[in-house]
Amino acid sequence: MNIFVGNNAQGKTNILESIIILALTKSHRVGVNPNIIMFNKKKCKIKGVIKKEKIISKLEFSQDDESKQLSLNGTKIRKVSDYISNLNVIVFTPNDLDIIQGSPNIRRNLLNIELSQISKTYLNTLNQYNKVLKTRNEYLKVLYGNSIGDKKYLDILTDKLIEKAIIIYQLRNDFINKINNEIDKNYRNISNIGNLKIQYLPNIEIDNFSDDEIEKKLRKIIVKNYNKELKYGMSLYGPHRDDFSFILDENDLKYFGSQGQQKLAVLSFKLSEISIFKDYTDTYPVLLLDDIFSEFDLNKRKNLLKFINSLDIQSILTTTDLKNINKRYVKDSYIYNVHNGNVERM
């Protein structure tokens, strides 16, 4: 366990975000294009050394005003899919309340980030799906403005969209099922009460997630709503419109949960991913927890630390005060003081 201590606005969160960007090539914050280049500078660079078992990898991320560059052990990496998964991270921040309270796009982004780290099939399929989706949306606009446009080309794009959608639906459903095997136990271990589960909400009705079932249902609804998609100039059905919800004691936490329950539910979701990452990648992710101890009462902090300490996992935590953390865990941790952007081992 590594604990970074400092007052607010000293740079603790910047350290975590640097690790996240090094791992994912972008910030975890949805809808935000963070200015990660220092004022009056033209470029930024993040470097990290990763040790898995006995294998050491050197990762490097750099960005200027025009583009970003990635390298692994000094070799430039052109495809993000060849870079991601060298460093896997699970992140919890106070802003994660938006995962429940915010738009479906935030929850889809969470699924995409987590699944992309553990499955190259998912990452590649999602990239291909988004390219086809963009082309299909553009061609729908062409057809709407030109009655003699070739609908056969749209049918080809639809076939390709459905082919990729099947894989995305299945991998998301499998991932959520695995989350549900862990999340209730994690929630009760920290809070001692409640029954929590995740409900997957595709925007088409799917009875089972077989290839034939998804293909039949998705094609049927797309054909039925051809004129509607033409009118709006966009593809209205598919995994790009998915959602999921947090259900506590049969109630949707978005509408019937306190902020404390919502934060703990999201944290339980993140903790449930640890064993999934291990199963998929044969290594544990790095757990990043930003100012988490101000979010929970003493008993929940105690249960959370006990859980983290029981894992064979590297964790990096930030806090404004070591008094938030039981002395027993502080004693066994590496402590760093952060002041005005400078870090010093204590």
Legacy VTK file of the C-alpha trace (Angstrom):
# vtk DataFile Version 3.0
C-alpha trace
ASCII
DATASET POLYDATA
POINTS 346 float
0.000 0.000 0.000
1.347 3.422 -1.023
-0.180 6.509 0.591
0.266 10.044 -0.765
-0.491 12.676 1.878
-0.981 16.400 1.351
-3.377 19.302 1.536
-5.840 19.957 -1.263
-4.496 21.376 -4.547
-0.932 20.137 -3.942
-0.841 17.569 -6.761
-1.973 14.257 -5.247
-4.687 13.691 -7.850
-2.253 14.661 -10.638
-0.067 11.725 -9.625
-2.981 9.301 -9.941
-4.111 10.822 -13.230
-0.581 10.478 -14.610
-0.661 6.749 -13.852
-4.109 6.474 -15.449
-2.992 8.251 -18.629
0.159 6.126 -18.797
-2.068 3.029 -18.618
-5.047 4.071 -20.764
-3.509 6.828 -22.989
-6.259 9.193 -21.829
-7.867 10.498 -18.687
-10.583 8.463 -16.990
-12.751 11.587 -16.793
-15.651 11.404 -19.268
-16.560 14.488 -21.256
-13.394 16.269 -20.143
-10.390 17.016 -22.303
-7.905 17.788 -19.539
-5.082 20.181 -20.293
-2.256 17.932 -19.186
0.499 20.087 -20.718
2.079 22.515 -18.245
1.381 26.199 -18.872
3.856 27.847 -21.282
5.131 24.417 -22.383
4.618 22.707 -25.737
4.751 19.081 -24.676
4.254 16.724 -21.738
5.720 13.303 -21.036
4.856 10.510 -18.608
7.230 7.578 -18.110
6.783 4.459 -16.021
8.572 1.215 -15.281
6.281 -1.791 -14.897
7.371 -5.074 -13.335
5.193 -8.158 -13.859
6.683 -11.270 -12.366
10.322 -10.867 -13.507
9.573 -8.984 -16.716
10.301 -5.254 -16.716
8.595 -2.971 -19.249
9.244 0.721 -19.818
6.168 2.668 -20.874
6.180 6.201 -22.209
3.359 8.576 -23.132
3.936 12.018 -24.614
1.598 14.612 -26.045
1.927 17.925 -27.837
-0.728 20.229 -29.242
-1.249 18.035 -32.304
-0.884 14.393 -31.300
0.155 11.860 -28.700
2.945 9.302 -28.958
3.316 5.943 -27.225
6.324 3.702 -26.760
7.115 0.380 -25.117
10.736 -0.377 -24.215
11.864 2.433 -26.511
9.862 1.194 -29.521
7.109 3.446 -30.874
3.637 1.939 -30.710
1.239 3.174 -33.373
-1.910 1.248 -32.405
-3.442 1.963 -29.006
-4.676 -1.647 -28.893
-1.034 -2.826 -28.937
-0.211 -0.567 -25.977
-3.163 -0.879 -23.599
-3.046 -3.744 -21.057
0.679 -3.362 -20.351
-0.430 -1.546 -17.208
-3.911 -2.318 -15.890
-5.553 0.039 -13.411
-8.779 0.226 -11.435
-9.684 3.748 -10.328
-12.038 5.158 -7.707
-12.447 8.919 -7.184
-15.057 11.106 -5.450
-16.347 12.047 -8.916
-17.363 8.430 -9.510
-20.754 9.313 -8.068
-21.480 10.397 -11.668
-21.373 6.731 -12.672
-24.767 6.347 -11.000
-26.144 9.886 -11.191
-24.877 10.776 -14.666
-25.855 9.894 -18.219
-25.714 6.403 -19.793
-22.647 7.559 -21.741
-20.647 7.627 -18.491
-21.616 4.045 -17.656
-20.857 2.847 -21.189
-17.491 4.548 -20.984
-16.775 2.654 -17.763
-17.563 -0.665 -19.456
-15.409 0.269 -22.442
-12.402 1.269 -20.318
-12.493 -1.802 -18.123
-13.179 -4.346 -20.874
-10.574 -2.794 -23.182
-7.898 -3.433 -20.550
-8.636 -7.134 -20.243
-9.779 -8.079 -23.756
-8.040 -7.113 -26.988
-10.988 -8.695 -28.801
-13.297 -6.198 -27.136
-11.020 -3.210 -27.798
-10.534 -4.076 -31.471
-14.215 -4.897 -31.994
-15.316 -1.655 -30.320
-12.982 0.386 -32.534
-14.310 -1.374 -35.648
-17.907 -0.920 -34.478
-17.421 2.817 -33.941
-15.920 3.247 -37.412
-18.845 1.427 -39.031
-21.277 3.395 -36.862
-19.795 6.706 -37.974
-19.908 5.693 -41.652
-23.493 4.420 -41.327
-24.655 7.633 -39.661
-23.048 9.710 -42.406
-24.665 7.579 -45.096
-28.097 7.844 -43.449
-27.793 11.611 -43.851
-26.832 11.110 -47.517
-29.885 8.914 -48.118
-32.184 11.392 -46.388
-31.022 14.192 -48.661
-30.865 12.066 -51.814
-33.808 9.827 -52.675
-31.828 7.993 -55.362
-29.042 6.959 -52.972
-28.005 3.308 -52.960
-29.734 1.576 -50.033
-27.736 -1.600 -50.743
-24.656 0.094 -49.338
-26.591 0.906 -46.150
-27.558 -2.781 -45.889
-23.882 -3.757 -46.106
-23.059 -1.309 -43.309
-25.973 -2.657 -41.248
-24.694 -6.225 -41.629
-21.240 -5.144 -40.475
-22.692 -3.193 -37.554
-24.712 -6.204 -36.374
-21.699 -8.521 -36.723
-19.636 -6.338 -34.356
-22.588 -5.592 -32.062
-23.051 -9.301 -31.290
-19.528 -9.555 -29.879
-19.864 -6.363 -27.822
-23.221 -7.419 -26.335
-21.872 -10.829 -25.371
-18.651 -9.573 -23.783
-20.496 -6.861 -21.839
-23.075 -9.345 -20.610
-20.375 -11.817 -19.536
-18.458 -9.054 -17.732
-21.544 -7.861 -15.835
-22.385 -11.445 -14.839
-18.887 -11.774 -13.387
-19.312 -8.468 -11.530
-22.542 -9.803 -10.037
-20.685 -12.826 -8.685
-18.638 -10.484 -6.467
-20.380 -7.153 -5.957
-22.959 -8.117 -3.332
-20.323 -9.782 -1.159
-18.043 -6.735 -1.404
-20.851 -4.325 -0.572
-21.867 -6.274 2.530
-18.270 -6.778 3.665
-17.864 -2.998 3.879
-21.361 -1.876 4.933
-22.596 -5.082 6.680
-26.062 -4.621 5.111
-27.873 -4.644 1.777
-28.112 -6.756 -1.374
-26.540 -5.200 -4.460
-26.534 -6.262 -8.101
-25.984 -4.773 -11.561
-28.771 -4.869 -14.137
-27.637 -4.778 -17.769
-29.938 -2.644 -19.940
-29.331 -3.081 -23.686
-31.514 -0.758 -25.762
-33.036 -3.747 -27.549
-34.895 -6.563 -25.845
-32.669 -9.655 -25.708
-33.954 -12.946 -24.261
-30.560 -14.612 -24.354
-27.179 -13.562 -25.665
-26.715 -16.161 -28.397
-25.512 -15.023 -31.827
-28.832 -15.899 -33.465
-30.954 -14.157 -30.835
-29.005 -10.888 -30.954
-28.798 -10.896 -34.756
-32.545 -11.529 -35.118
-33.663 -8.899 -32.580
-31.264 -6.179 -33.709
-31.964 -6.661 -37.416
-35.716 -6.703 -36.843
-35.766 -3.410 -34.936
-33.410 -1.705 -37.405
-35.537 -2.752 -40.406
-38.736 -1.711 -38.627
-37.344 1.738 -37.811
-35.598 2.484 -41.104
-37.605 5.686 -41.726
-37.020 6.853 -38.163
-33.242 6.418 -38.458
-33.368 8.143 -41.841
-35.211 11.097 -40.327
-32.766 11.514 -37.443
-29.698 10.734 -39.550
-28.258 8.345 -36.994
-28.243 4.714 -35.903
-30.692 4.447 -33.025
-30.186 0.810 -32.007
-27.149 -1.107 -30.856
-24.631 -1.298 -28.003
-23.716 2.384 -28.445
-27.032 3.013 -26.642
-26.549 0.500 -23.813
-26.940 1.252 -20.129
-26.835 -0.535 -16.780
-28.141 0.242 -13.313
-27.221 -0.441 -9.692
-30.004 -2.256 -7.822
-29.871 -2.270 -4.006
-32.569 -4.297 -2.219
-34.626 -4.269 -5.471
-34.445 -0.442 -5.755
-32.612 1.525 -8.438
-29.914 3.459 -6.568
-30.045 6.314 -9.065
-33.501 7.236 -7.781
-33.757 5.598 -4.347
-30.241 5.670 -2.895
-28.371 8.087 -0.658
-25.039 9.498 -1.830
-23.284 7.253 0.685
-24.999 4.159 -0.712
-24.228 5.244 -4.276
-20.526 5.820 -3.581
-20.215 2.496 -1.794
-22.004 0.728 -4.665
-19.560 2.145 -7.222
-16.612 1.237 -4.999
-17.981 -2.313 -4.650
-18.220 -2.482 -8.453
-14.572 -1.427 -8.793
-13.392 -3.886 -6.143
-15.310 -6.667 -7.913
-13.151 -6.105 -10.975
-9.944 -7.092 -9.202
-10.510 -10.853 -9.426
-11.889 -10.499 -12.974
-8.721 -8.727 -14.121
-6.667 -11.488 -12.501
-8.685 -14.198 -14.279
-8.357 -12.528 -17.684
-4.758 -11.298 -17.525
-3.166 -13.572 -14.905
-1.961 -10.495 -13.009
-3.552 -8.074 -10.578
-4.276 -4.481 -11.613
-2.988 -1.460 -9.709
-5.718 -0.080 -7.453
-5.936 3.731 -7.402
-8.092 5.331 -4.686
-8.341 9.128 -4.613
-9.285 10.769 -1.293
-11.513 7.828 -0.487
-11.312 8.063 3.287
-13.184 11.347 3.437
-16.084 9.598 1.724
-16.860 6.938 4.360
-17.348 6.658 8.101
-14.819 5.058 10.449
-16.319 1.562 10.325
-16.490 1.478 6.521
-12.907 2.776 6.255
-11.787 0.009 8.598
-13.578 -2.689 6.577
-12.248 -1.295 3.289
-8.634 -1.214 4.495
-8.974 -4.735 5.830
-10.224 -5.885 2.421
-7.445 -4.123 0.483
-4.791 -5.398 2.877
-5.995 -8.973 2.320
-5.248 -8.739 -1.417
-1.979 -9.459 -3.169
-2.269 -6.153 -5.006
-0.410 -2.876 -5.322
-2.601 0.019 -4.168
-1.992 3.760 -4.357
-4.116 5.960 -2.104
-4.339 9.706 -1.515
-5.488 11.441 1.655
-5.295 14.863 3.292
-4.630 13.371 6.722
-3.024 10.113 7.879
-5.403 10.164 10.848
-8.039 8.908 8.408
-6.150 5.623 8.189
-5.721 3.048 10.949
-2.160 3.189 12.348
-1.739 -0.517 11.752
-2.005 -0.034 7.973
0.066 3.160 7.959
2.883 1.264 9.655
3.027 -1.304 6.832
2.726 1.237 3.977
5.035 3.490 2.007
4.144 7.099 2.846
4.821 10.080 0.566
4.322 13.756 1.331
3.027 15.900 -1.550
3.533 19.659 -1.364
3.310 22.165 -4.204
3.845 19.460 -6.817
6.868 17.941 -5.090
6.879 14.390 -3.683
9.052 13.246 -0.806
9.238 9.800 0.806
8.512 10.076 4.527
LINES 1 347
346 0 1 2 3 4 5 6 7 8 9 10 11 12 13 14 15 16 17 18 19 20 21 22 23 24 25 26 27 28 29 30 31 32 33 34 35 36 37 38 39 40 41 42 43 44 45 46 47 48 49 50 51 52 53 54 55 56 57 58 59 60 61 62 63 64 65 66 67 68 69 70 71 72 73 74 75 76 77 78 79 80 81 82 83 84 85 86 87 88 89 90 91 92 93 94 95 96 97 98 99 100 101 102 103 104 105 106 107 108 109 110 111 112 113 114 115 116 117 118 119 120 121 122 123 124 125 126 127 128 129 130 131 132 133 134 135 136 137 138 139 140 141 142 143 144 145 146 147 148 149 150 151 152 153 154 155 156 157 158 159 160 161 162 163 164 165 166 167 168 169 170 171 172 173 174 175 176 177 178 179 180 181 182 183 184 185 186 187 188 189 190 191 192 193 194 195 196 197 198 199 200 201 202 203 204 205 206 207 208 209 210 211 212 213 214 215 216 217 218 219 220 221 222 223 224 225 226 227 228 229 230 231 232 233 234 235 236 237 238 239 240 241 242 243 244 245 246 247 248 249 250 251 252 253 254 255 256 257 258 259 260 261 262 263 264 265 266 267 268 269 270 271 272 273 274 275 276 277 278 279 280 281 282 283 284 285 286 287 288 289 290 291 292 293 294 295 296 297 298 299 300 301 302 303 304 305 306 307 308 309 310 311 312 313 314 315 316 317 318 319 320 321 322 323 324 325 326 327 328 329 330 331 332 333 334 335 336 337 338 339 340 341 342 343 344 345
